[in-house]
Amino acid sequence: MNGYRGRILKVDLSAGVFSETPLTPDVARKFVGGSGLAAHLFFEEIAPGLETGGPRTSVAQGSSRSGEVAGEAHAAANAPTPGAGPAPDADYLAALGPAGRGYPDPLGPDNPFILATGPLTGTRIPCAPRFTVSARSPLTGIWGEANVGGFFGPELKFAGYDAVVVTGRAARPVYLLIDRGKPSLEPADDLWGRDTYETNDLLAERHGPRASSSGTAAPDGAVPPEEATSAVGATSTVGATSAGPGLRRPQVLAIGPAGENLVRFAAAVHGKHHVAGRTGMGAVMGSKNLKAVVVRGAGGLGGRPDTFPLADPDRLKDMATVFIARAKENMVTRSLGEAGTIMGMDLGALIGDVPIRNWSLGAWGDELEKVGVGGYCNHLTSEGTCFLCPVGCKRKVTVEALGHSLINAAGADYETLGCLGPNLLISDLPALLVAGEVANRLGLDTITAGGTLAYAYEAADKGLLDGGERLKDAWGQAALMLELLEDMAYRRGLGNDLADGSAILARRIGKPEALEFLSTVKGLEAPAHDPRAVHGMAVAYATSTRGACHMNSLMYGAEHAGVSAPEAGVDSDGLQQSSAGKGLLNKAVQDLGSVFGQAAILCQLGGNMYSGDELVAMLNASTGLGYTLAEVLECGARIWHLKRGIGNLYGMGSRDDRLPPRLLMPLDDGGAAGSTPDLEGMLAEWYEARGIDPKTGRAKPEVLKGLGLGRLATLLCAW
C-alpha cells in the first residue's frame, strides 16, 4: 500500500502473544491514519463488549451500581504485582460520574492502548513527524488521545507498522521492543521506578549504537548524521536486537512514576522533548505494566526517508522543496523558529489570552514579561527540532533553580509556562523551567497539573478543601508547586487527591460552589488559551471530542495564526472577540482538522502554512488514493463523529457541551476585559450544521449511516 506499511501489530500483554492484521485499503481510505485509524481500531475492539455488556465488567449502562461494580472488577483484575503501581480505590470509576459507566474500564486490561502513524509520517514533507496515542481516558472516561512529534512516529513506520494495538496486562513490568519488524516483550523490573529521562537513556543505550562517529553518545532525539536525511523503511526481516555499525538509533516512549502510580493525567514521554501529555495515556500504560515502547527501523547508511512505497515520490519531493522554502518566509513558522511556542506568552498578554490566578484575572502588571520571550532568551542555549522539520521550535536551556541544575536541557513550552506560571501567580522563570523538566521526568501533563493546582489553591482559600491548610495562600510559591508535582506523581498525602484531576476533586468536595471555579470541559482542564479573548475557542472547547483542547480542530490556527483554507470553509473573519459565524466555522475546522492534524498527521504549528488543497495533494502523492477535497472533508466528518459517538456511548451528551462558569466570567481588565462569548448562539449554529440533536447531543442516525458508521448508530440507539 502506498503511503503505508499495510501492517497493524496487536499485542496481548496478558498472554504475551503477538499477531498482525493487515491495514486494508478500504479502512485506510476511510480513516486515513493517526487518531482516525486509532478510533476505528478502538471501536472495532470494544464494540462486541458494548453489545454484550462487556466481557469482564458485565455492567449495563443503566445500572445504578455501574461505577461501583466496575471499580470492584477493576481492583480484582488489577491487583498490584511486585514492582507495579497501586490499584485505584473502589470509587475509581464512580468518581467519573456518568462517564464512568460502560466497557472497558479505562485502567482495565481490555482498554486498547493504540499508537498510530499517518500516511505523511516519515515522508520528506516538513512538519509531518507526528504520531498519536489513544485509549479510553482514565481522566475523563471518554475518548482520549494525545498527539506527539519528534522521531518516534517515523521510526515506528520504518520498523514496519502503521499502528500498534496493546491490550491485556502483563504480570510484571515489561517494555515492548519492535526491532526491524520483530516485536518482543522484555522485562522492565529494573526500569520500574525510574523517571522518563533515565528510562529513555537506558533503553537507547541498550538497543542502539553504542556511540556516534565522534565516540560519544548521540544526543537525545538526534538522528545520526548519515540518517538525518536518510531513513529507510523496515521490512519484516528478523534480525538480532543488538546494535551494530550503521544501525539506527532506537526511539523510546516511556512513562515515569506518575504513570506507574496511575495518576489519571499521567503522560507518556518520547525522548526528552516530546510529550503525549493529555488525557492520561501514561496511566493506561501503567495499568498494563507497560513501562515503555522502543522502536527501531532497518535503515542505515545511504537510505532515504520515504523508501516505504509512495504513489508519486517525485511529486512529494518537489512539494517538500517548495514547503521548506516557504517555511523560511512564512511569518508563523519563522516566528516559531526564532522564539518557539513561548511567543504565545507575549502575544497572549496583549489580547488577554493567558490564564492568570485560575483564570480570574485579565492582567498581571509587568509579571508576564518575565516569563515571555525576552526573559526566556536569558537562559536559551540552543534549539531542537523534530524529524526533517525546518522550523525548529523546540528550546534548550541552561539554568539553576530550586536545587536543580539544567544544562542544555529541554526547555518548557508555552503551555507549561502558562499553566504552571501565571495561572499560579509564579513569574520566576528559572523555577518554571525546572518545574517543566521535573514534570517531564515524572511523566505529568503540565496543563492538567497546573489547572488542578490552581483549582486546589482556590478551594483551600475558600475553606472547601479538607486537609488543604498547606495550600492556603499558596499563590506564587514556586518551591511548593514543585513539591506538589512530586506529591501528585507519587500519590503522597494530599497529592493522592490531586492526582485525580480537578473535576474529580470538585465532585468529591460535593458542594455546588466547588464547581464554580473549575476550568474543565468534559473533565479535561483547559489549555492556556482564554475563550473570552478568542470566542472561537469557546465553541471549540465545548464540543471537542476529548474535552477542553486547542488542538482538537483547526480553530486555534484559524483564530490565532491566520490559517486560511476558504476552499474547505475555513476562513476566519479575524475578529477574535466576536462570536458571529463561529458555529459554522467550528464544523469546518473540525472536518478539515480531523484529517490535517489528527490523521494525516501534520503539526498544527508549522503546518499552519498549508492549505486544504495542499493537504489533498500531499495525501494523493503519498497514497495514490485520488482523494478530492470533498472526500477528505468527509473523512474528517467520519473521524470526528466516530470519536463523538464513542463519547456518547460513555454518557456524554449536549449537557456536556458547555464551558465552566469561570471561563465565562467577564474580566475587569486586560485585553479581554468585558468580553464574553455567545456560546449558546454558536452551539445552536453548530448543532444544526453538524447534524446533532441539541436535546441529546447525539448525531442523527441518518448522519452516521451516511458516513458508514451504521454499527455506531445501532449501538447509540440501543443505549
Secondary structure, 3 states (H helix, E strand, C coil): CCCCCCEEEEEECCCCEEEEEECCHHHHHHHCCHHHHHHHHHHHHHHHHHHHCCCCCCCCCCCCCHHHHHHHHHHHHCCCCCCCCCCCCCCCCHHHHHHHCCCCCCCCCCCCEEEECCCCCCCCCCCCCCEEEEEECCCCCCEEEEEECCCHHHHHHHCCCCEEEEECCCCCCEEEEEECCEEEEEECCCCCCCCHHHHHHHHHHHHCCCCCCCCCCCCCCCCCHHHCCCCCCCCCCCCCCCCCCCCCCCEEEECCHHHHCCCCCECEEECCCEEECHHHHHHHHHHCCEEEEEEECCCCCCCCCCCCCCCCHHHHHHHHHHHHHHHCCCHHHHHHHHHHHHHHHHHHHHHCCCCECCCCECCCCCHHHHCCHHHHHCCEEEEECCCCCCCCCEEEEEEEECCEEEEEEECCCHHHHHHHCHHHCCCCHHHHHHHHHHHHHHCECHHHHHHHHHHHHHHHHCCCCCCCHHHCCCCCCHHHHHHHHHHHHHCCCCHHHHCCCHHHHHHHHCCHHHHCCCCEECCEECCCCCCCCCCHHHHHHHHCCCCCCCCCCCHHHHHHCCCEEHHHCEECCCCCCCCCCHHHHHHHHHHHHHHHCCCCCCCCCHHHHCCHHHHHHHHHHHHCCCCCHHHHHHHHHHHHHHHHHHHHHCCCCHHHCCCCHHHHCCECCCCCECCCCCHHHHHHHHHHHHCECCCCCCECHHHHHHCCCHHHHHHHHHC
